[in-house]
């Protein structure tokens, strides 16, 4: 667990981070979102003491980080940065094995761990072991970056805009893989990004920052439903907010069992999002879809009218 | 059909075969030099200055015709060159280089009277011009064929071997060989001294340079002052620096017996080394400092974030990444020191410069060459090998 209590950071007269408090329970994925210069990266780098905080208290599992030797602290925390920061003079294997070697693991253990991680991140060992960073594509390099961060199996992972420099298709693919990885590994993750869609897709807990302060934090759905001010609302996409919310909702949650009516022409798999369902309705000029399971067998109905009514009920119940 | 398919495919330039103006003009220069200048000179003994001879007299008709034909061929082939033609051109160039000592052997038979054992053959202007231009041709062809430096270097080594064999076996009458034979023991000693001076100067400036560069990185204020001093040292003419060191070192040697025992004196090795190191420090420190500073901050930040200690970051990340630029500094320093050491002969430090200054004193140009050519060769060899080493140490083998 990571806990920041009333933490501030000043560089000379300038206050980069102003009195923030944040709690990331074990196994939670927390995203810090904001425009550039809002202090999100500074916040992240204070956790592994690349930057020392000026005021307040930062604790890991209840122990203040000031009590740790910074070097030992960093070896316990995985760290991924935007431009990968891979060592250009080392091949993939040597790059990934860095922290275990620093921790004096045996050669055999390091090798086994590196191969395990390459497997986990979809980097075939035979093909990639002896490649150098400049021979990798952006996506492959960042996979190596993530593998390097996970190498010593740290509980905590800090990621500083890890996918910021990638093309949209690669970025989306890596986001999906990271989500799957997190579902398996349950690391405590602090993830910095300026891309709200990325944050919405990955985070359990969303923190919106501006000018060194936390403006609002909560679950992605809570923020979408009740943005606290116009800035958060615009960060969340303004008019697009409804669709972003729909993207976080599964078809499964709004489906009704098969009615007596004929099945609709258009079919949608049950694990798709409501946003994809709405898109399909617009495309096919219909207000009703047949929900199918993974074997394409119809299992339910999705009707636009019902979706809207449920949304109204949700809103009403919260008002009360 | 996409827009790209509809566009006319661009003509491949290769087929257009424009004349290679560089090679054609180089071949013309060689032809003119070959016919207009003296090819060799002949002197009955060391004291008399020689008489020059043109190609016809030196090589006879067959030799002159062969050389002219080869030179013309280079120009003609280069008029419409293809990939294969460039390869043929390499063969022609190398053939000419190999034929050069053979031509000398021929002229030694044609020109030298067996009754005059003192007679000596000198290389004429045409020889030097053609040799120089042939090297230029090789560089041009290398660039056109996109070859690495390796093959041309190997070819040149082969050519040098042929020259050396010819000189050792059949060219006793060549003035350069005579100068060498007259003092081959001295020559070896001189090369030894030269290498020793360069070796000590460069290795101490590498160590001092690294230390200074690291101090500069730690104390920013030192940086300006140190660079100012080193820049100033570089502007003092080498001869003046030797002169300036003469008086204080002589004084030290006569007043501090301990230093005199160590070999410190106004002339000789000590002042030479001090001056050489002073000159070597600037390129060394500048390159080392830049090399260490230019390592990507992202990489260093990552190293820190991964939990590497300061020492580990320096030895495992910063230094290896700086190494190619650092070696570039060693290369420049060494090449410069090889040249400067020649001047050190003036204050009695020995080395190949001895022959240059003695030769100048005796107006014996061939003796000057005996000192100058090995210096040139040393510089080229060091330049090529350290360059190749820096190339090989690029991060990840390439970039």
Contacts between the chains, C-beta under 8 A, distances in Angstrom:
chain1	res1	chain2	res2	distance
A	48	B	305	6.2
A	50	B	301	7.2
A	50	B	304	6.3
A	50	B	305	5.8
A	71	B	307	5.1
A	71	B	308	7.7
A	71	B	309	5.5
A	72	B	307	7.1
A	73	B	307	7.7
A	74	B	304	7.4
A	74	B	305	6.0
A	74	B	306	6.6
A	74	B	307	3.7
A	75	B	306	7.4
A	75	B	307	3.5
A	79	B	302	7.4
A	79	B	305	4.0
A	79	B	306	6.4
A	81	B	298	6.8
A	81	B	301	6.8
A	81	B	302	5.9
A	81	B	305	7.1
A	83	B	298	4.8
A	84	B	302	7.7
A	85	B	298	4.9
A	85	B	299	5.5
A	85	B	301	6.3
A	85	B	302	2.6
A	85	B	303	7.7
A	85	B	305	7.5
A	86	B	299	7.7
A	86	B	302	7.4
A	87	B	299	6.2
A	87	B	302	7.7
A	87	B	303	7.4
A	87	B	317	6.2
A	87	B	321	7.9
A	88	B	299	7.0
A	88	B	321	6.8
A	88	B	395	3.9
A	88	B	396	5.8
A	88	B	399	7.6
A	89	B	320	5.1
A	89	B	321	5.9
A	89	B	395	3.9
A	89	B	396	6.2
A	91	B	396	7.4
A	98	B	306	5.6
A	98	B	308	7.8
A	99	B	306	5.7
A	99	B	307	6.4
A	102	B	306	7.2
A	102	B	307	5.8
A	102	B	308	6.5
A	102	B	312	7.5
A	132	B	395	7.1
A	132	B	396	2.9
A	132	B	397	6.8
A	132	B	398	7.9
A	133	B	396	6.8
A	134	B	395	7.5
A	134	B	396	5.6
A	134	B	398	7.3
A	134	B	399	5.8
A	135	B	396	7.2
A	148	B	306	7.3
